Amino acid sequence: MTALENERRNPFLEGNLAPVTEEVTAFDLEVTGTLPADLDGRYLRNGPNPIGYVNPAKYHWFTGHGMVHGLRLRDGKAEWYRNRWVRNNDVADLLNEPRPQSDWPADHGQFAANTNVIGHNGKTFAIVEAGSPPIELSYDLDTVRVSNLDGSLPHAFSAHPKKDPVTGELHVMTYFWGWGNQVQYLVVGTDGRVRRHVDIPTTGGPMIHDIAFTQKYILVFDLPAVFNLEAAMSGQGLPYFWDHDYPARIGLLPREGNGDDVKWIDIDPCYLFHPMNAYDDGDEVVLDAARHSKMFDKERRGPSEGPPTLDRWRLNAVTGAHTHERIDDRPQEFPRINESLVGLRNQFGYTAGIGAGFKQDTLIKVNLDSRKVEARNDTARYGYGEPVFIPREGATAEDDGYVMALRLDTETQTSDLAIFNAQAITEDPIAVVHVPARIPNGFHGNWIPDGQ
């Protein structure tokens, strides 16, 4: 391949990262196996899906227009599948539609809401980070409004709020290049309004994709993927690059503390998109996360700086000391747990194996106590995305429930929603919902029971 041909290629526009071109609605989907009767709700997944031509030399995977995919399950049936672009002003203009209703002034930034989709206080939101607000969707995934959470959101939201299973509140870590050297922590109450926000000084302008918390602390990831003004001025798709001189550290913010109360602990340089979980163990905070050695250093169009691994840190909140160890060295990302244990001690985690070019690969279950790892072996045909755990009705064991994940069937070039017994993920799925379309590899999804 010549240098010119290589410049015209972009690995984040190829294979199952390539966008689809149509919005589809399909009813009464084919199901293999038996859908559990206690699954009553929607599986929703968000991801980038650019409209029209994009320049492959400049396109960054994280900047494509948002597209939400959804499947409605009820009474053992898969009632519908829908995919819809999330309408911000740019998307509406490209589709020749009226711009969406907005709670914000006309000059407030609207990036593509392409990263996650959540349910909270009876509403559905497509969300992204870096300064953009959430976009409210209808039950059927049509865009309703660009939201300010009933007037309570100061400015920016995040792609990764996490729900506290004890309080039902959302914990959110936000960033925006215009703030300079700080990030902002938010708490969204069960009423859907921001009840608390804390400005936290940082070394520079870090890209903070996710959040973790324990019962004592909120974790702040101040790591060396940082805002680069020169890149922003030159029109880079995502102006956040690796800074070899930037100190890597994790902050421990007391749950009701202020920005000056953060206890900073230096760690070896790395980047964390996604923590699996964190919890208190005496004076220490235990953090499990998918670790990247660096991010956006040589490859600045998407995450491709070496294989991510599942690692553990112990952070001593009194002495500032820390230890770091490898849990599993196979390439993996998108870690999830039984979310009734977010911020509490958990035994099991579920991840998506990552192949070359961030390709969807193996579905993985990890026993964090025994370090036993189970992985499926059907990936010659299927590539699994982010797993989501749903507890079974009346479950008493942590892993008594279902794991669902989208997968690409490489023989048919269509997608499935595969549902497994979480206690036997290497066995055949208990149900497979066959989607009459291809769902590109995206970022994050959730099971949203009706009423949430």
GUGURO-650771 format. One record per residue (C-alpha): residue number from 1; x, y, z. Coordinates in nm, 4 decimals. Each point is the difference from the previous one (the first is absolute). Example, Ala and Ser with C-alpha at 12.3 -4.5 7.8 and 13.67 -1.06 7.14 Angstrom:
BEGIN
num: 1 x: 1.2300 y: -0.4500 z: 0.7800
num: 2 x: 0.1370 y: 0.3440 z: -0.0660
***
This chain:
BEGIN
num: 1 x: 0.0000 y: 0.0000 z: 0.0000
num: 2 x: 0.1378 y: 0.3402 z: -0.0980
num: 3 x: 0.0339 y: 0.2878 z: 0.2468
num: 4 x: -0.2831 y: 0.1833 z: -0.1805
num: 5 x: -0.2285 y: -0.3037 z: 0.0198
num: 6 x: 0.0773 y: -0.0390 z: 0.3691
num: 7 x: -0.0793 y: 0.3691 z: 0.0609
num: 8 x: -0.3401 y: -0.0528 z: -0.1616
num: 9 x: -0.0761 y: -0.2877 z: 0.2380
num: 10 x: -0.1247 y: 0.0291 z: 0.3522
num: 11 x: -0.0332 y: -0.3163 z: 0.2131
num: 12 x: -0.2861 y: 0.1631 z: 0.1897
num: 13 x: -0.2097 y: 0.0209 z: -0.3179
num: 14 x: 0.0517 y: -0.3614 z: -0.1099
num: 15 x: -0.1468 y: -0.3414 z: 0.0762
num: 16 x: -0.2652 y: 0.0179 z: 0.2710
num: 17 x: 0.1134 y: 0.3509 z: 0.0876
num: 18 x: -0.1382 y: 0.1169 z: -0.3341
num: 19 x: -0.3230 y: 0.2008 z: 0.0371
num: 20 x: -0.3429 y: -0.1094 z: -0.1169
num: 21 x: -0.2004 y: 0.2317 z: -0.2215
num: 22 x: -0.3637 y: -0.0579 z: 0.0949
num: 23 x: -0.2325 y: 0.0200 z: 0.2968
num: 24 x: -0.1830 y: -0.3322 z: 0.0364
num: 25 x: -0.3155 y: -0.1032 z: 0.1840
num: 26 x: -0.0781 y: -0.3711 z: 0.0262
num: 27 x: -0.2674 y: -0.1815 z: 0.2011
num: 28 x: -0.0400 y: -0.3568 z: 0.1325
num: 29 x: 0.3660 y: -0.0931 z: -0.0236
num: 30 x: 0.1091 y: -0.3599 z: -0.0438
num: 31 x: 0.1209 y: -0.1614 z: 0.3231
num: 32 x: 0.2025 y: -0.3186 z: 0.0398
num: 33 x: -0.0432 y: -0.1606 z: 0.3417
num: 34 x: -0.2248 y: 0.1378 z: 0.2732
num: 35 x: 0.0062 y: 0.3603 z: 0.1169
num: 36 x: -0.0305 y: 0.0182 z: 0.3810
num: 37 x: -0.3493 y: 0.1165 z: 0.0945
num: 38 x: 0.1395 y: 0.2357 z: 0.2664
num: 39 x: 0.1728 y: 0.2170 z: -0.2630
num: 40 x: -0.2448 y: 0.2860 z: -0.0483
num: 41 x: 0.1646 y: 0.3093 z: -0.1428
num: 42 x: 0.2425 y: 0.1273 z: -0.2615
num: 43 x: 0.3594 y: -0.0782 z: -0.0812
num: 44 x: 0.1474 y: 0.3242 z: -0.1378
num: 45 x: 0.3458 y: 0.0604 z: -0.1467
num: 46 x: 0.1637 y: 0.3179 z: -0.1309
num: 47 x: 0.2908 y: 0.0523 z: -0.2345
num: 48 x: 0.1507 y: 0.2230 z: -0.2697
num: 49 x: -0.1586 y: -0.0196 z: -0.3456
num: 50 x: 0.1091 y: 0.2903 z: -0.2222
num: 51 x: -0.2402 y: 0.1288 z: -0.2634
num: 52 x: 0.1353 y: 0.0437 z: -0.3512
num: 53 x: 0.3623 y: 0.0427 z: -0.0981
num: 54 x: 0.2698 y: 0.0342 z: 0.2635
num: 55 x: 0.3687 y: 0.0633 z: -0.0620
num: 56 x: 0.1733 y: -0.3265 z: 0.1003
num: 57 x: 0.3270 y: 0.1785 z: 0.0726
num: 58 x: -0.1662 y: 0.2210 z: 0.2624
num: 59 x: -0.2954 y: -0.2048 z: 0.1229
num: 60 x: 0.0174 y: -0.0984 z: 0.3662
num: 61 x: -0.2182 y: -0.2902 z: 0.1120
num: 62 x: -0.1189 y: 0.1946 z: 0.3042
num: 63 x: -0.1490 y: 0.2828 z: -0.2084
num: 64 x: -0.2457 y: -0.1794 z: -0.2317
num: 65 x: -0.3664 y: 0.0950 z: 0.0172
num: 66 x: -0.1870 y: -0.1917 z: 0.2703
num: 67 x: -0.2295 y: -0.2888 z: -0.0869
num: 68 x: -0.2021 y: -0.1875 z: 0.2627
num: 69 x: -0.1096 y: -0.3588 z: -0.0615
num: 70 x: -0.2772 y: -0.1561 z: 0.2073
num: 71 x: -0.1810 y: -0.3293 z: 0.0496
num: 72 x: -0.3249 y: -0.0303 z: 0.1956
num: 73 x: -0.0488 y: -0.3292 z: 0.1885
num: 74 x: -0.3229 y: -0.1022 z: 0.1761
num: 75 x: -0.1869 y: -0.3223 z: 0.0839
num: 76 x: 0.2680 y: -0.2156 z: -0.1594
num: 77 x: -0.0149 y: 0.1884 z: -0.3303
num: 78 x: 0.2225 y: 0.2484 z: -0.1808
num: 79 x: -0.2607 y: 0.2566 z: -0.0971
num: 80 x: 0.2120 y: 0.2454 z: -0.1978
num: 81 x: 0.3376 y: 0.1236 z: -0.1123
num: 82 x: 0.0658 y: 0.3648 z: -0.0813
num: 83 x: 0.3077 y: 0.2037 z: -0.0839
num: 84 x: -0.0130 y: 0.3784 z: -0.0033
num: 85 x: 0.2557 y: 0.2761 z: -0.0428
num: 86 x: 0.0069 y: 0.2228 z: 0.3051
num: 87 x: -0.1049 y: 0.3413 z: -0.1262
num: 88 x: 0.2216 y: 0.2869 z: 0.0978
num: 89 x: 0.0137 y: 0.3071 z: -0.2238
num: 90 x: 0.2633 y: -0.1500 z: -0.2301
num: 91 x: -0.1893 y: -0.3267 z: -0.0505
num: 92 x: -0.3310 y: 0.1793 z: -0.0575
num: 93 x: 0.1600 y: 0.2254 z: -0.2620
num: 94 x: 0.1553 y: -0.2967 z: -0.1821
num: 95 x: -0.3355 y: -0.1812 z: -0.0009
num: 96 x: -0.1852 y: 0.3161 z: -0.1138
num: 97 x: -0.2145 y: -0.0001 z: 0.3130
num: 98 x: -0.0931 y: 0.2717 z: 0.2495
num: 99 x: 0.2563 y: 0.0426 z: 0.2746
num: 100 x: -0.0933 y: -0.1587 z: 0.3324
num: 101 x: -0.1524 y: 0.1938 z: 0.2857
num: 102 x: 0.2705 y: 0.1136 z: 0.2416
num: 103 x: 0.0059 y: 0.1214 z: 0.3586
num: 104 x: 0.3271 y: 0.1853 z: -0.0698
num: 105 x: 0.0981 y: 0.3272 z: -0.1708
num: 106 x: 0.0721 y: -0.0306 z: -0.3721
num: 107 x: 0.3775 y: 0.0290 z: 0.0515
num: 108 x: 0.0237 y: -0.2880 z: 0.2493
num: 109 x: 0.2155 y: -0.2821 z: -0.1392
num: 110 x: -0.1666 y: -0.3176 z: -0.1282
num: 111 x: 0.2372 y: -0.2842 z: -0.0798
num: 112 x: -0.1227 y: -0.3255 z: -0.1476
num: 113 x: -0.1794 y: -0.1872 z: 0.2810
num: 114 x: 0.1581 y: -0.3260 z: -0.1079
num: 115 x: 0.1401 y: -0.1823 z: 0.3031
num: 116 x: -0.2605 y: -0.1306 z: 0.2440
num: 117 x: -0.3746 y: -0.0180 z: 0.0540
num: 118 x: -0.1566 y: -0.0201 z: 0.3448
num: 119 x: -0.3332 y: 0.0056 z: 0.1772
num: 120 x: -0.0514 y: 0.2169 z: 0.3099
num: 121 x: -0.3124 y: 0.1348 z: 0.1677
num: 122 x: -0.2189 y: -0.1482 z: -0.2744
num: 123 x: 0.1899 y: 0.1731 z: -0.2823
num: 124 x: 0.2441 y: -0.1242 z: -0.2623
num: 125 x: 0.3173 y: 0.1975 z: -0.0791
num: 126 x: 0.2668 y: -0.0320 z: -0.2696
num: 127 x: 0.3217 y: 0.1355 z: 0.1472
num: 128 x: 0.3575 y: 0.0971 z: -0.0792
num: 129 x: 0.2858 y: 0.1764 z: 0.1781
num: 130 x: 0.2309 y: 0.2995 z: -0.0616
num: 131 x: -0.2520 y: 0.2771 z: 0.0668
num: 132 x: -0.3206 y: -0.1048 z: -0.1711
num: 133 x: -0.3397 y: -0.0346 z: 0.1728
num: 134 x: -0.2195 y: -0.3143 z: 0.0014
num: 135 x: -0.2611 y: -0.0501 z: -0.2718
num: 136 x: -0.3353 y: -0.1363 z: 0.1138
num: 137 x: -0.1583 y: -0.2749 z: -0.2118
num: 138 x: -0.3509 y: -0.1389 z: -0.0112
num: 139 x: -0.0765 y: -0.3604 z: 0.0925
num: 140 x: 0.0165 y: -0.0800 z: -0.3724
num: 141 x: 0.3386 y: 0.1787 z: -0.0315
num: 142 x: -0.1103 y: 0.3165 z: -0.1768
num: 143 x: 0.1779 y: 0.3188 z: 0.1121
num: 144 x: -0.2055 y: 0.2106 z: 0.2436
num: 145 x: 0.2301 y: 0.2829 z: 0.1104
num: 146 x: 0.3522 y: 0.1089 z: 0.0868
num: 147 x: -0.0382 y: -0.0058 z: 0.3769
num: 148 x: 0.1298 y: 0.2024 z: 0.2925
num: 149 x: -0.1552 y: -0.2397 z: 0.2536
num: 150 x: -0.2864 y: 0.2296 z: 0.0895
num: 151 x: 0.2272 y: 0.3033 z: 0.0270
num: 152 x: 0.2401 y: -0.1593 z: 0.2474
num: 153 x: 0.3010 y: -0.0930 z: -0.2181
num: 154 x: 0.2794 y: 0.2615 z: 0.0307
num: 155 x: 0.1554 y: -0.0650 z: -0.3421
num: 156 x: 0.1358 y: -0.3406 z: -0.1027
num: 157 x: -0.0967 y: -0.3624 z: 0.0500
num: 158 x: 0.1898 y: -0.3268 z: -0.0425
num: 159 x: -0.0117 y: -0.3195 z: -0.2021
num: 160 x: 0.0230 y: -0.2053 z: 0.3188
num: 161 x: -0.2201 y: 0.0836 z: 0.2946
num: 162 x: -0.0196 y: -0.2846 z: 0.2492
num: 163 x: -0.3010 y: -0.0754 z: 0.2160
num: 164 x: 0.0562 y: -0.0477 z: 0.3719
num: 165 x: -0.1936 y: -0.3167 z: 0.0923
num: 166 x: -0.0385 y: 0.1274 z: 0.3570
num: 167 x: -0.1475 y: 0.3445 z: -0.0746
num: 168 x: -0.1213 y: -0.0303 z: -0.3589
num: 169 x: 0.1900 y: 0.3199 z: -0.0893
num: 170 x: 0.2294 y: 0.0427 z: -0.3008
num: 171 x: 0.3658 y: 0.0926 z: 0.0520
num: 172 x: 0.1523 y: 0.1848 z: -0.2944
num: 173 x: 0.3493 y: 0.1324 z: -0.0853
num: 174 x: 0.0017 y: 0.2660 z: -0.2718
num: 175 x: 0.2649 y: 0.1958 z: -0.1884
num: 176 x: 0.0054 y: 0.2790 z: -0.2559
num: 177 x: 0.3023 y: 0.1579 z: -0.1719
num: 178 x: -0.1291 y: 0.3505 z: 0.0754
num: 179 x: 0.0334 y: -0.0525 z: 0.3768
num: 180 x: 0.3791 y: -0.0143 z: -0.0060
num: 181 x: 0.1642 y: -0.2121 z: 0.2704
num: 182 x: -0.3047 y: -0.1429 z: 0.1737
num: 183 x: -0.2761 y: -0.2582 z: -0.0276
num: 184 x: -0.3421 y: -0.0070 z: 0.1618
num: 185 x: -0.1703 y: -0.2665 z: 0.2089
num: 186 x: -0.3810 y: -0.0159 z: -0.0026
num: 187 x: -0.2628 y: -0.1888 z: 0.1983
num: 188 x: -0.3360 y: -0.0448 z: -0.1731
num: 189 x: -0.2798 y: -0.0802 z: 0.2421
num: 190 x: -0.2731 y: -0.2574 z: -0.0467
num: 191 x: -0.2228 y: 0.2870 z: -0.1182
num: 192 x: 0.2249 y: 0.0496 z: -0.3042
num: 193 x: 0.1443 y: 0.3323 z: 0.1198
num: 194 x: 0.3609 y: 0.0844 z: 0.0892
num: 195 x: 0.0110 y: 0.0401 z: 0.3781
num: 196 x: 0.3754 y: 0.0550 z: 0.0387
num: 197 x: 0.2978 y: 0.1084 z: -0.2088
num: 198 x: 0.3660 y: 0.0273 z: 0.0993
num: 199 x: 0.2806 y: 0.1644 z: -0.2024
num: 200 x: 0.3254 y: -0.1985 z: 0.0300
num: 201 x: 0.3386 y: 0.1552 z: -0.0947
num: 202 x: 0.2147 y: -0.2224 z: -0.2256
num: 203 x: 0.3518 y: 0.0127 z: -0.1422
num: 204 x: -0.1286 y: 0.0802 z: -0.3496
num: 205 x: -0.3068 y: -0.0733 z: -0.2085
num: 206 x: -0.0368 y: -0.3798 z: 0.0254
num: 207 x: -0.2434 y: -0.2112 z: -0.2001
num: 208 x: -0.1978 y: -0.1842 z: 0.2700
num: 209 x: -0.2275 y: -0.2537 z: -0.1615
num: 210 x: -0.1457 y: -0.1772 z: 0.3029
num: 211 x: -0.0410 y: 0.0124 z: 0.3756
num: 212 x: 0.0367 y: -0.2427 z: 0.2892
num: 213 x: -0.1039 y: 0.0383 z: 0.3606
num: 214 x: 0.0005 y: -0.1809 z: 0.3309
num: 215 x: -0.2117 y: 0.0628 z: 0.3063
num: 216 x: 0.2651 y: 0.2474 z: 0.1211
num: 217 x: 0.1493 y: 0.1533 z: -0.3144
num: 218 x: -0.0543 y: 0.1192 z: -0.3553
num: 219 x: 0.2961 y: -0.0907 z: -0.2236
num: 220 x: 0.1436 y: 0.2650 z: -0.2353
num: 221 x: 0.2176 y: -0.1246 z: -0.2888
num: 222 x: 0.2518 y: 0.2758 z: -0.0806
num: 223 x: 0.1993 y: -0.1848 z: -0.2671
num: 224 x: 0.2282 y: 0.1024 z: -0.2901
num: 225 x: -0.2561 y: 0.0156 z: -0.2866
num: 226 x: -0.0543 y: 0.3766 z: 0.0089
num: 227 x: -0.1380 y: 0.2900 z: -0.2004
num: 228 x: 0.2420 y: 0.1262 z: -0.2646
num: 229 x: -0.0660 y: 0.3587 z: -0.1077
num: 230 x: 0.2169 y: -0.0244 z: -0.3111
num: 231 x: -0.1956 y: -0.3052 z: -0.1158
num: 232 x: -0.3296 y: 0.1778 z: 0.0647
num: 233 x: 0.1125 y: 0.3049 z: -0.1999
num: 234 x: 0.1043 y: -0.2214 z: -0.2929
num: 235 x: -0.3433 y: -0.1653 z: -0.0176
num: 236 x: 0.0814 y: -0.3446 z: 0.1405
num: 237 x: -0.3100 y: -0.2140 z: 0.0449
num: 238 x: 0.0727 y: -0.0629 z: 0.3693
num: 239 x: 0.2692 y: 0.2338 z: 0.1403
num: 240 x: 0.1028 y: -0.2226 z: 0.2922
num: 241 x: 0.3481 y: -0.1538 z: -0.0333
num: 242 x: 0.2442 y: -0.1921 z: 0.2182
num: 243 x: 0.2385 y: 0.2251 z: 0.1956
num: 244 x: 0.3141 y: -0.1897 z: 0.1044
num: 245 x: 0.0824 y: 0.2658 z: 0.2616
num: 246 x: -0.3401 y: 0.0091 z: 0.1673
num: 247 x: -0.0153 y: -0.1618 z: 0.3473
num: 248 x: -0.2419 y: -0.2904 z: 0.0352
num: 249 x: -0.2041 y: 0.0017 z: 0.3190
num: 250 x: -0.3306 y: -0.1051 z: 0.1515
num: 251 x: -0.1865 y: 0.2271 z: 0.2372
num: 252 x: -0.2122 y: -0.1148 z: 0.2935
num: 253 x: -0.2755 y: 0.2542 z: 0.0634
num: 254 x: -0.1953 y: -0.0574 z: 0.3233
num: 255 x: -0.3635 y: -0.0647 z: -0.0913
num: 256 x: -0.1182 y: 0.3351 z: 0.1378
num: 257 x: 0.3355 y: 0.1794 z: -0.0295
num: 258 x: 0.1105 y: 0.2998 z: -0.2055
num: 259 x: 0.2666 y: 0.0361 z: -0.2655
num: 260 x: 0.2709 y: 0.0853 z: 0.2531
num: 261 x: -0.0712 y: -0.3223 z: 0.1926
num: 262 x: 0.1234 y: -0.2321 z: -0.2771
num: 263 x: 0.2788 y: -0.2374 z: 0.1017
num: 264 x: 0.2207 y: -0.0490 z: -0.3097
num: 265 x: 0.1951 y: -0.3236 z: -0.0475
num: 266 x: 0.2648 y: -0.0235 z: -0.2735
num: 267 x: -0.0023 y: -0.3140 z: -0.2157
num: 268 x: 0.2073 y: -0.1233 z: -0.2939
num: 269 x: -0.1075 y: 0.1604 z: -0.3307
num: 270 x: -0.2978 y: -0.1682 z: -0.1653
num: 271 x: -0.3477 y: 0.0798 z: -0.1225
num: 272 x: -0.3311 y: -0.1295 z: 0.1330
num: 273 x: -0.3150 y: 0.0281 z: -0.2048
num: 274 x: -0.2023 y: -0.2384 z: 0.2150
num: 275 x: 0.0239 y: -0.1102 z: 0.3606
num: 276 x: -0.1698 y: -0.3286 z: 0.0734
num: 277 x: -0.0706 y: 0.0981 z: 0.3602
num: 278 x: 0.1517 y: 0.1500 z: 0.3144
num: 279 x: -0.0627 y: -0.0659 z: 0.3693
num: 280 x: 0.1403 y: 0.0751 z: 0.3451
num: 281 x: 0.2229 y: -0.2486 z: 0.1818
num: 282 x: 0.1016 y: 0.1627 z: 0.3290
num: 283 x: 0.2212 y: 0.2994 z: -0.0797
num: 284 x: 0.0404 y: -0.1182 z: -0.3584
num: 285 x: -0.2077 y: 0.0475 z: -0.3116
num: 286 x: 0.0006 y: -0.3003 z: -0.2333
num: 287 x: -0.0367 y: 0.0938 z: -0.3681
num: 288 x: -0.0393 y: -0.2479 z: -0.2862
num: 289 x: 0.0165 y: 0.1485 z: -0.3502
num: 290 x: 0.0928 y: -0.0600 z: -0.3632
num: 291 x: 0.3508 y: 0.1472 z: -0.0273
num: 292 x: 0.1503 y: 0.1501 z: -0.3162
num: 293 x: 0.3748 y: 0.0711 z: 0.0022
num: 294 x: -0.0738 y: 0.3350 z: -0.1701
num: 295 x: -0.2631 y: 0.1628 z: -0.2197
num: 296 x: 0.0028 y: 0.2125 z: -0.3180
num: 297 x: 0.3767 y: 0.0137 z: -0.0300
num: 298 x: 0.0872 y: -0.1476 z: -0.3412
num: 299 x: -0.3544 y: -0.0855 z: -0.1129
num: 300 x: -0.2192 y: 0.3067 z: 0.0452
num: 301 x: -0.3183 y: -0.1216 z: -0.1728
num: 302 x: -0.1031 y: -0.2534 z: 0.2637
num: 303 x: 0.1265 y: -0.2275 z: 0.2793
num: 304 x: 0.2835 y: -0.2044 z: -0.1490
num: 305 x: 0.3093 y: 0.0314 z: 0.2212
num: 306 x: 0.0370 y: -0.3631 z: 0.1038
num: 307 x: -0.2288 y: -0.2560 z: 0.1622
num: 308 x: -0.1993 y: 0.1039 z: 0.3098
num: 309 x: 0.0167 y: -0.2370 z: 0.2970
num: 310 x: -0.2036 y: -0.0485 z: 0.3163
num: 311 x: 0.2023 y: 0.1378 z: 0.2922
num: 312 x: -0.0417 y: 0.0762 z: 0.3712
num: 313 x: 0.1261 y: 0.2906 z: 0.2094
num: 314 x: -0.0068 y: 0.0350 z: 0.3769
num: 315 x: 0.0094 y: 0.3666 z: 0.1044
num: 316 x: 0.0721 y: 0.0844 z: 0.3620
num: 317 x: -0.2037 y: 0.3072 z: 0.0908
num: 318 x: 0.2126 y: 0.0637 z: 0.3140
num: 319 x: 0.3583 y: -0.0480 z: -0.1204
num: 320 x: -0.0426 y: 0.0669 z: -0.3733
num: 321 x: 0.1735 y: -0.3290 z: -0.0819
num: 322 x: -0.1312 y: -0.2283 z: -0.2734
num: 323 x: 0.0541 y: -0.3427 z: -0.1493
num: 324 x: -0.0811 y: -0.1190 z: -0.3521
num: 325 x: -0.0498 y: -0.3511 z: -0.1352
num: 326 x: -0.1272 y: -0.1740 z: -0.3132
num: 327 x: -0.3241 y: -0.1981 z: 0.0351
num: 328 x: -0.0138 y: -0.1326 z: -0.3557
num: 329 x: 0.2309 y: 0.0797 z: -0.2895
num: 330 x: -0.2246 y: -0.0875 z: -0.2927
num: 331 x: -0.1122 y: 0.3112 z: -0.1937
num: 332 x: -0.3372 y: 0.1137 z: 0.1354
num: 333 x: -0.2134 y: 0.3069 z: 0.0571
num: 334 x: -0.3533 y: 0.1162 z: 0.0894
num: 335 x: -0.0063 y: -0.1556 z: 0.3501
num: 336 x: -0.3360 y: -0.0390 z: 0.1754
num: 337 x: -0.1279 y: -0.1544 z: 0.3233
num: 338 x: -0.3238 y: -0.0734 z: 0.1790
num: 339 x: -0.0851 y: 0.3655 z: 0.0501
num: 340 x: -0.1657 y: -0.0570 z: 0.3362
num: 341 x: 0.3634 y: -0.0132 z: 0.1202
num: 342 x: 0.1400 y: 0.3174 z: -0.1576
num: 343 x: 0.2163 y: 0.1593 z: 0.2702
num: 344 x: -0.0160 y: -0.3177 z: 0.2093
num: 345 x: 0.2152 y: -0.3128 z: 0.0017
num: 346 x: -0.0741 y: -0.2276 z: -0.2975
num: 347 x: 0.1266 y: -0.3428 z: -0.0988
num: 348 x: -0.0870 y: -0.0217 z: -0.3705
num: 349 x: 0.0600 y: 0.2177 z: -0.3028
num: 350 x: -0.0825 y: -0.0281 z: -0.3699
num: 351 x: 0.2005 y: 0.1469 z: -0.2885
num: 352 x: 0.0222 y: 0.0009 z: -0.3787
num: 353 x: 0.3159 y: -0.1403 z: -0.1473
num: 354 x: 0.1680 y: 0.2371 z: -0.2467
num: 355 x: 0.1578 y: -0.1182 z: -0.3247
num: 356 x: 0.2281 y: 0.1820 z: -0.2425
num: 357 x: -0.1246 y: 0.3456 z: -0.0926
num: 358 x: -0.2319 y: 0.0075 z: 0.3029
num: 359 x: -0.2059 y: -0.2755 z: -0.1623
num: 360 x: -0.2780 y: -0.1624 z: 0.2040
num: 361 x: 0.1200 y: -0.3372 z: 0.1195
num: 362 x: -0.0523 y: -0.2296 z: 0.2987
num: 363 x: -0.2611 y: 0.0144 z: 0.2760
num: 364 x: 0.1836 y: -0.0361 z: 0.3334
num: 365 x: -0.0967 y: -0.0635 z: 0.3635
num: 366 x: 0.2544 y: 0.0547 z: 0.2798
num: 367 x: -0.0147 y: -0.1309 z: 0.3559
num: 368 x: 0.1945 y: 0.2708 z: 0.1814
num: 369 x: 0.0491 y: -0.2153 z: 0.3106
num: 370 x: 0.1350 y: -0.3166 z: -0.1620
num: 371 x: 0.1266 y: 0.1771 z: -0.3160
num: 372 x: -0.1728 y: -0.2674 z: -0.2072
num: 373 x: -0.0791 y: 0.1310 z: -0.3484
num: 374 x: -0.2648 y: -0.1477 z: -0.2284
num: 375 x: -0.0138 y: 0.0983 z: -0.3673
num: 376 x: -0.2106 y: -0.1110 z: -0.2922
num: 377 x: 0.1624 y: -0.1785 z: -0.2931
num: 378 x: -0.2499 y: 0.0794 z: -0.2782
num: 379 x: 0.1679 y: 0.3204 z: -0.1125
num: 380 x: 0.1038 y: -0.1415 z: -0.3369
num: 381 x: -0.3595 y: 0.0841 z: -0.0950
num: 382 x: -0.1134 y: 0.2498 z: 0.2626
num: 383 x: 0.1499 y: 0.3140 z: 0.1489
num: 384 x: -0.1520 y: 0.1130 z: 0.3306
num: 385 x: -0.0382 y: 0.3570 z: 0.1187
num: 386 x: -0.0414 y: 0.1382 z: 0.3501
num: 387 x: -0.1748 y: -0.2480 z: 0.2348
num: 388 x: -0.2844 y: 0.1143 z: 0.2239
num: 389 x: -0.1043 y: -0.1921 z: 0.3121
num: 390 x: -0.3683 y: -0.0233 z: 0.1016
num: 391 x: -0.0878 y: -0.1730 z: 0.3311
num: 392 x: -0.2605 y: -0.2740 z: -0.0128
num: 393 x: -0.3234 y: 0.0652 z: 0.1903
num: 394 x: 0.0488 y: -0.1233 z: 0.3563
num: 395 x: 0.3755 y: -0.0519 z: -0.0449
num: 396 x: 0.2098 y: -0.0464 z: 0.3146
num: 397 x: 0.3436 y: -0.0719 z: -0.1551
num: 398 x: 0.2010 y: 0.2835 z: -0.1556
num: 399 x: 0.0219 y: -0.1713 z: -0.3399
num: 400 x: -0.3535 y: -0.1415 z: -0.0074
num: 401 x: -0.1366 y: 0.1737 z: -0.3047
num: 402 x: 0.0545 y: 0.0644 z: -0.3670
num: 403 x: 0.2793 y: 0.1482 z: -0.2064
num: 404 x: -0.1086 y: 0.1584 z: -0.3257
num: 405 x: 0.2264 y: 0.1280 z: -0.2747
num: 406 x: -0.0333 y: 0.1037 z: -0.3606
num: 407 x: 0.2008 y: -0.2084 z: -0.2401
num: 408 x: 0.0731 y: 0.0105 z: -0.3719
num: 409 x: -0.0681 y: -0.3196 z: -0.1944
num: 410 x: 0.2808 y: 0.0096 z: -0.2554
num: 411 x: -0.1740 y: -0.2614 z: -0.2170
num: 412 x: -0.3168 y: 0.2054 z: -0.0495
num: 413 x: 0.1358 y: 0.3522 z: 0.0717
num: 414 x: -0.2972 y: 0.0567 z: 0.2284
num: 415 x: -0.0035 y: 0.0451 z: 0.3751
num: 416 x: -0.1449 y: -0.1942 z: 0.2912
num: 417 x: -0.0814 y: 0.0799 z: 0.3588
num: 418 x: 0.1322 y: -0.3092 z: 0.1777
num: 419 x: -0.1220 y: -0.0756 z: 0.3539
num: 420 x: 0.1959 y: -0.2389 z: 0.2220
num: 421 x: -0.0385 y: -0.1573 z: 0.3398
num: 422 x: 0.2585 y: 0.2055 z: 0.1898
num: 423 x: 0.1050 y: -0.3099 z: 0.1928
num: 424 x: 0.0764 y: -0.1866 z: -0.3245
num: 425 x: 0.1138 y: 0.2501 z: -0.2621
num: 426 x: 0.2049 y: -0.2576 z: -0.1932
num: 427 x: -0.3130 y: -0.2062 z: -0.0670
num: 428 x: -0.2480 y: 0.0724 z: -0.2776
num: 429 x: -0.2039 y: 0.3168 z: 0.0470
num: 430 x: -0.3428 y: -0.0519 z: 0.1516
num: 431 x: -0.1434 y: 0.2348 z: -0.2618
num: 432 x: 0.1168 y: 0.1849 z: -0.3098
num: 433 x: -0.1979 y: 0.2865 z: -0.1490
num: 434 x: 0.0796 y: 0.0274 z: -0.3703
num: 435 x: 0.0136 y: 0.3601 z: -0.1229
num: 436 x: -0.0750 y: 0.0453 z: -0.3723
num: 437 x: 0.2816 y: 0.2547 z: -0.0320
num: 438 x: 0.3656 y: 0.0517 z: 0.0814
num: 439 x: 0.0700 y: 0.1919 z: 0.3204
num: 440 x: 0.3484 y: 0.1562 z: -0.0208
num: 441 x: 0.2387 y: -0.0409 z: 0.2904
num: 442 x: -0.0836 y: 0.2845 z: 0.2336
num: 443 x: 0.0677 y: 0.1019 z: 0.3528
num: 444 x: -0.2492 y: -0.0503 z: 0.2803
num: 445 x: -0.3387 y: -0.1494 z: 0.0621
num: 446 x: -0.2315 y: -0.0790 z: 0.2862
num: 447 x: -0.2987 y: -0.2109 z: 0.0886
num: 448 x: -0.2743 y: 0.2432 z: 0.1029
num: 449 x: -0.2934 y: -0.1758 z: 0.1673
num: 450 x: -0.3337 y: 0.1604 z: -0.0606
num: 451 x: -0.0685 y: 0.2647 z: 0.2617
num: 452 x: 0.3641 y: 0.1159 z: 0.0276
***
